[in-house]
């Protein structure tokens, strides 16, 4: 896979990305920039990219650090992830947010991306965090107030929406459900098989039954995917699997300490991105949305309910959009790409 790259720091860090390209004969297309999640690279979005132009969308899938196309973490950065102080981890998290913000800024300038339309229904940039990528999407918004003024001002003009898609509660620094289950926490699963097992399990379709109506966490299906439909992993060719699925030691070296060691930083980024008055002043018209599928793993649904509850307590429920979509699992961008694009546009529309 050939990645385009942008340098996003003075010390040479590059973020790679795959771009569907501009929409021909359109001056108001919407640009969606996605940050992928755990075990799956940016190529997992190739099906929505293939259809993006038909929806007046330019779709850019960014590779996270330590994944193909982007600069790996340095030994010093990995050391902070594993053994850093809270202050060092605060800086680490801010740096990740700045890297994505600078990438967006440079893409706006490089490609002269269309600005937000006057009715805010087209144009502009939609930042989309999928699964574990929700944490870095939040950090991008949360740390925008510490960016250079020129970058901050451009993002202020261009950012139209923040979409968070089934990040688990821990990606928001929230407690996981008591009954939570994942291959990572099963001691009998050999370490070298935890990521490959997760990559298969997370693509399943889960039957949650009446729990979706009662919002009862304990009644969600945490372990066994449904047998009514095969998981997305079985809908990839070997070539697609090799390109999209990343379950090696390189990814594990950063993902495990990030997920379980940055709870304070992830919670701070979530709180600031979604509820902080200063960020609201900086991005007064930014639409904030959370997406989950009815057949998704339980962690994504649990996070949605927790964020909804907090938004209600803060009196912010009307300033956010929550969408539970019938029939989709964690991978609508692969399984139903046209429908996924329609969902993204709906979520990014003005409140």
C-alpha positions as CSV (number, residue, x, y, z in Angstrom):
1,X,0.0,0.0,0.0
2,X,1.4,3.4,-1.0
3,X,0.9,6.1,1.6
4,X,1.2,9.9,1.2
5,X,3.0,11.4,4.1
6,X,3.1,14.8,6.0
7,X,5.7,15.9,8.5
8,X,3.9,16.9,11.6
9,X,6.7,17.8,14.0
10,X,10.1,19.5,14.0
11,X,11.8,16.2,14.9
12,X,10.7,14.6,11.7
13,X,7.6,12.7,12.7
14,X,5.4,11.8,9.7
15,X,1.8,10.7,9.5
16,X,0.9,8.6,6.5
17,X,-2.5,8.6,5.0
18,X,-4.6,7.2,2.1
19,X,-6.7,9.7,0.2
20,X,-9.7,9.1,-2.0
21,X,-8.9,12.4,-3.7
22,X,-10.9,15.5,-4.5
23,X,-14.4,15.1,-5.9
24,X,-14.5,16.1,-9.5
25,X,-16.4,19.2,-10.4
26,X,-17.3,19.9,-6.8
27,X,-16.3,23.0,-4.8
28,X,-18.2,22.1,-1.7
29,X,-17.3,18.5,-0.9
30,X,-16.9,17.4,2.7
31,X,-13.5,16.0,3.8
32,X,-13.7,13.2,6.4
33,X,-10.4,12.5,8.2
34,X,-10.5,9.2,10.1
35,X,-8.1,7.9,12.8
36,X,-8.3,4.1,12.9
37,X,-8.3,1.8,15.9
38,X,-6.6,-1.2,17.4
39,X,-5.2,-4.0,15.2
40,X,-6.7,-2.6,12.0
41,X,-4.8,-0.2,9.7
42,X,-6.1,2.7,7.7
43,X,-6.7,0.3,4.7
44,X,-9.8,-1.0,6.5
45,X,-11.5,2.1,5.2
46,X,-10.8,1.4,1.5
47,X,-14.4,0.5,0.7
48,X,-15.9,3.8,1.9
49,X,-13.1,5.6,0.1
50,X,-14.0,3.9,-3.2
51,X,-17.6,5.2,-2.8
52,X,-16.8,8.6,-1.2
53,X,-17.0,10.8,-4.3
54,X,-20.5,9.6,-5.1
55,X,-21.6,11.2,-1.7
56,X,-19.6,14.4,-2.4
57,X,-17.0,13.3,0.2
58,X,-13.2,13.2,0.2
59,X,-12.2,10.5,2.6
60,X,-8.7,10.5,4.1
61,X,-7.6,7.6,6.4
62,X,-4.7,8.4,8.6
63,X,-2.2,5.8,10.0
64,X,-1.6,6.0,13.7
65,X,2.0,6.0,15.0
66,X,3.5,2.5,15.0
67,X,1.2,1.4,12.1
68,X,2.2,1.1,8.5
69,X,2.8,4.4,6.8
70,X,3.6,6.5,9.8
71,X,6.7,7.1,12.0
72,X,7.1,4.5,14.7
73,X,7.4,5.7,18.3
74,X,10.9,6.3,19.5
75,X,12.4,4.4,22.4
76,X,12.0,7.5,24.5
77,X,8.3,7.8,23.6
78,X,7.8,4.1,24.4
79,X,9.5,4.5,27.7
80,X,7.1,7.3,28.6
81,X,4.2,5.1,27.7
82,X,5.4,2.3,29.9
83,X,7.1,4.1,32.8
84,X,6.4,7.8,32.4
85,X,5.2,10.2,35.1
86,X,1.8,11.8,34.9
87,X,3.4,15.0,33.7
88,X,5.3,13.2,31.0
89,X,2.2,11.3,29.9
90,X,0.3,14.6,29.8
91,X,2.9,16.0,27.4
92,X,2.9,12.8,25.3
93,X,-0.9,13.0,24.9
94,X,-0.8,16.7,24.0
95,X,1.9,15.9,21.4
96,X,-0.4,13.3,19.7
97,X,-3.2,15.7,19.5
98,X,-0.9,18.4,18.0
99,X,0.4,15.9,15.4
100,X,-3.1,15.2,14.1
101,X,-4.1,18.9,14.3
102,X,-1.0,19.9,12.2
103,X,-1.7,17.1,9.7
104,X,-5.3,18.5,9.2
105,X,-3.9,22.0,8.9
106,X,-1.4,21.0,6.3
107,X,-3.9,19.0,4.3
108,X,-6.2,22.0,4.3
109,X,-3.5,24.1,2.8
110,X,-2.0,21.5,0.5
111,X,-5.2,20.6,-1.1
112,X,-7.1,23.8,-0.7
113,X,-10.0,21.9,0.9
114,X,-13.4,23.4,0.6
115,X,-14.4,25.5,3.6
116,X,-17.6,25.0,5.6
117,X,-20.6,26.0,3.6
118,X,-22.8,28.8,5.0
119,X,-25.5,26.3,5.9
120,X,-22.9,23.9,7.5
121,X,-24.3,21.0,5.5
122,X,-21.3,20.6,3.2
123,X,-17.6,21.4,2.9
124,X,-15.2,21.7,5.9
125,X,-13.5,18.9,7.8
126,X,-15.1,16.1,9.8
127,X,-12.7,14.5,12.3
128,X,-13.7,10.9,12.8
129,X,-12.2,8.7,15.6
130,X,-13.0,5.0,15.1
131,X,-12.7,2.7,18.1
132,X,-9.3,3.3,19.9
133,X,-8.8,6.2,17.5
134,X,-11.5,8.1,19.5
135,X,-8.9,8.9,22.1
136,X,-6.6,10.7,19.7
137,X,-9.5,12.4,18.0
138,X,-10.5,13.8,21.4
139,X,-6.9,14.9,22.1
140,X,-6.9,16.8,18.8
141,X,-9.8,18.9,19.9
142,X,-8.8,19.1,23.5
143,X,-5.4,20.4,22.9
144,X,-6.3,22.8,20.0
145,X,-6.0,25.8,22.4
146,X,-2.3,25.2,22.7
147,X,-1.6,25.1,19.0
148,X,0.2,27.9,17.1
149,X,-2.3,30.7,16.4
150,X,-2.3,30.2,12.7
151,X,-3.0,26.5,13.0
152,X,-5.7,27.0,15.6
153,X,-7.4,29.7,13.6
154,X,-7.6,27.5,10.5
155,X,-9.0,24.6,12.4
156,X,-11.5,26.9,14.0
157,X,-12.8,27.8,10.5
158,X,-12.7,24.4,8.9
159,X,-13.6,21.8,11.6
160,X,-17.3,21.0,11.2
161,X,-17.8,17.9,13.3
162,X,-16.2,15.4,15.7
163,X,-17.6,11.8,15.3
164,X,-16.6,9.2,17.9
165,X,-17.4,5.6,16.8
166,X,-17.5,2.9,19.5
167,X,-14.5,3.7,21.5
168,X,-14.5,1.5,24.6
169,X,-15.1,3.3,27.9
170,X,-11.4,3.2,28.8
171,X,-10.6,5.3,25.7
172,X,-12.5,8.0,27.5
173,X,-10.9,7.3,30.8
174,X,-14.2,5.7,32.0
175,X,-14.5,2.4,33.9
176,X,-15.2,-0.7,31.9
177,X,-18.5,-2.6,32.6
178,X,-18.2,-5.2,35.4
179,X,-18.9,-8.0,33.0
180,X,-16.5,-6.8,30.3
181,X,-14.7,-9.5,28.3
182,X,-11.9,-9.3,25.8
183,X,-9.1,-11.6,24.7
184,X,-6.6,-9.3,26.3
185,X,-7.8,-10.1,29.8
186,X,-7.9,-13.9,29.5
187,X,-4.7,-15.3,31.0
188,X,-5.1,-18.7,29.2
189,X,-4.7,-17.0,25.8
190,X,-1.0,-17.0,24.9
191,X,0.4,-13.4,24.6
192,X,1.2,-13.9,20.9
193,X,-2.4,-14.8,20.2
194,X,-4.2,-12.1,22.1
195,X,-4.2,-9.6,19.2
196,X,-5.1,-12.1,16.5
197,X,-7.9,-13.4,18.6
198,X,-9.1,-9.9,19.3
199,X,-9.0,-9.1,15.6
200,X,-11.4,-12.0,14.9
201,X,-13.7,-11.5,17.9
202,X,-14.2,-7.8,17.5
203,X,-15.5,-8.2,13.9
204,X,-18.5,-10.3,15.0
205,X,-22.2,-9.4,15.2
206,X,-23.5,-9.4,18.8
207,X,-27.1,-10.0,19.8
208,X,-27.9,-7.8,22.7
209,X,-31.6,-8.5,22.8
210,X,-33.8,-6.4,25.1
211,X,-30.8,-4.8,26.8
212,X,-30.8,-2.1,24.1
213,X,-34.2,-1.0,25.3
214,X,-33.6,-1.4,29.0
215,X,-30.0,0.0,29.0
216,X,-29.1,-2.8,31.4
217,X,-25.3,-3.2,31.1
218,X,-25.3,-6.7,32.6
219,X,-27.7,-8.0,29.9
220,X,-25.5,-7.0,27.0
221,X,-23.7,-9.8,25.1
222,X,-20.0,-9.6,26.1
223,X,-18.4,-12.8,25.0
224,X,-20.0,-14.8,22.2
225,X,-20.8,-13.2,18.8
226,X,-24.0,-14.2,17.1
227,X,-24.1,-17.1,14.6
228,X,-26.7,-15.4,12.3
229,X,-24.0,-13.6,10.3
230,X,-20.2,-14.2,10.0
231,X,-17.9,-11.6,11.3
232,X,-16.2,-9.0,9.0
233,X,-12.9,-10.9,9.3
234,X,-14.4,-13.6,7.1
235,X,-15.3,-11.0,4.5
236,X,-11.7,-10.1,3.7
237,X,-9.5,-11.8,1.1
238,X,-6.0,-12.9,2.2
239,X,-4.5,-9.9,0.5
240,X,-7.0,-7.6,2.2
241,X,-6.3,-9.3,5.6
242,X,-2.6,-8.9,5.2
243,X,-3.0,-5.2,4.4
244,X,-5.6,-4.3,7.0
245,X,-4.9,-6.4,10.0
246,X,-1.9,-5.5,12.2
247,X,-1.4,-7.9,15.1
248,X,2.4,-7.9,15.5
249,X,4.8,-7.0,18.3
250,X,5.3,-3.5,17.0
251,X,1.7,-2.6,17.5
252,X,1.4,-4.4,20.8
253,X,4.4,-2.5,22.2
254,X,2.4,0.7,22.2
255,X,-1.2,-0.2,22.3
256,X,-1.3,-2.1,25.6
257,X,0.5,0.6,27.6
258,X,-1.6,3.3,25.9
259,X,-4.9,1.7,26.6
260,X,-4.3,0.8,30.2
261,X,-1.7,3.4,31.3
262,X,-3.2,6.7,30.0
263,X,-6.6,6.7,31.8
264,X,-6.1,10.1,33.4
265,X,-5.0,11.7,30.0
266,X,-7.7,10.0,28.0
267,X,-10.3,11.1,30.5
268,X,-9.0,14.7,30.5
269,X,-9.1,14.8,26.7
270,X,-12.6,13.4,26.6
271,X,-13.9,15.9,29.2
272,X,-12.3,18.8,27.5
273,X,-13.2,17.9,23.9
274,X,-16.9,17.3,24.7
275,X,-17.7,19.6,27.7
276,X,-15.1,22.3,28.3
277,X,-16.4,25.9,27.9
278,X,-13.1,27.1,26.5
279,X,-13.2,24.5,23.7
280,X,-16.9,25.4,23.1
281,X,-15.8,29.0,22.6
282,X,-13.0,28.0,20.3
283,X,-15.3,25.7,18.2
284,X,-18.8,27.2,18.8
285,X,-20.5,25.4,15.9
286,X,-18.6,22.0,16.1
287,X,-21.1,19.1,16.0
288,X,-20.1,16.3,18.5
289,X,-21.6,12.9,17.8
290,X,-21.2,9.4,19.1
291,X,-22.0,6.4,16.8
292,X,-22.8,2.8,17.8
293,X,-24.3,-0.1,16.0
294,X,-26.9,-2.4,17.5
295,X,-24.8,-5.4,16.7
296,X,-21.5,-3.9,17.9
297,X,-19.4,-5.4,20.7
298,X,-20.7,-4.4,24.2
299,X,-17.9,-2.0,24.9
300,X,-19.0,0.5,22.3
301,X,-22.6,0.5,23.5
302,X,-21.5,0.8,27.2
303,X,-19.4,3.9,26.3
304,X,-22.3,5.5,24.5
305,X,-24.6,5.1,27.4
306,X,-22.0,6.5,29.9
307,X,-21.3,9.5,27.7
308,X,-25.1,10.1,27.2
309,X,-25.6,10.0,31.0
310,X,-22.8,12.5,31.6
311,X,-24.0,14.8,28.9
312,X,-27.5,14.7,30.5
313,X,-26.1,15.5,33.9
314,X,-24.1,18.5,32.5
315,X,-27.1,19.8,30.6
316,X,-25.3,19.2,27.3
317,X,-27.5,16.4,25.8
318,X,-29.1,18.8,23.3
319,X,-25.6,19.9,22.1
320,X,-24.6,16.4,21.1
321,X,-25.9,13.7,18.8
322,X,-26.1,10.0,19.7
323,X,-26.9,7.5,17.0
324,X,-27.6,3.8,17.6
325,X,-27.9,2.2,14.1
326,X,-29.9,-0.9,13.4
327,X,-28.1,-4.0,12.2
328,X,-24.5,-2.8,12.0
329,X,-21.5,-4.2,13.8
330,X,-18.1,-2.5,14.5
331,X,-17.2,-2.4,10.8
332,X,-20.0,-0.7,8.8
333,X,-17.3,1.1,6.7
334,X,-16.4,-2.4,5.3
335,X,-19.7,-4.2,5.4
336,X,-22.0,-1.5,4.2
337,X,-19.9,1.4,2.9
338,X,-22.6,3.4,1.2
339,X,-24.8,3.3,4.3
340,X,-21.8,4.2,6.4
341,X,-21.1,7.3,4.4
342,X,-24.8,8.3,4.7
343,X,-24.5,7.9,8.5
344,X,-21.4,10.1,8.7
345,X,-23.1,12.9,6.8
346,X,-26.1,12.6,9.0
347,X,-24.0,12.8,12.1
348,X,-22.1,15.8,10.8
349,X,-25.2,17.8,9.9
350,X,-26.1,20.8,12.0
351,X,-27.8,20.1,15.3
